[in-house]
Amino acid sequence: MLAPNAHRLYVLSSTAHYQQEIDENPDNELVELVTYVPDLVLDIRYATANNVLAEAIYDRPAAYLRRPVAAALREVQEELRKLGIGLQLFDAYRPYSATVRFYEKIGDETYAAPPWRGSRHNRGCSVDVALVELATGRTLPMPTDFDDLTPAAHTIYEPVTEEVRRNRATLLGAMTQHGFVNYSGEWWHFDHQQWADFTLLDLSFAQLAACQSGRLE
Ligand SMILES: [Zn+2]
């Protein structure tokens, strides 16, 4: 039986509970994106010191989403392919303890989910994405870098160049068409519309990798 944490939130943190969730409903599985979404470019900043906290938060550059959310992201990638572009992914599933760490450092609810609410990233339902040109791998210009905590990150921010406006609109259009909802404070952040169906998780990437290899045996 899952007990609430100090913030009265139910956060699933054991692999046994996670496995039970998957047995009850296969949609609960966190799918590893690097193999599931063809040509997805991973740029997992929280596994490096190149992020807003200037320290590595993750122990490895991993990216997972719940099964239907991963399927939606794959549809976005196929849609974008018609334009010769693809997704660059900064973050997907994020363990709850990482969210607690972010909030301790940033301390602003506009830019970091508070521990008493948790993030939709903790549910395996959110992604932080940008666009790349598939042929060259070149990152397409956007209004700001990822995690730029300024008003220029707001999705309707102006002025921007025509090229930037077009890229931002292409990303927003493709994601929206496949069931994602943008957070207006960050052009890169999207929640899948089914996020409320999924629990908050605090499983490390090492735990997830161990679960996956366990299932293959
Ligand atoms: Zn995000």
Residues whose N, C-alpha, C, O or C-beta is under 5 A from the ligand:
A	BS01	ZN	V127 D128 H189
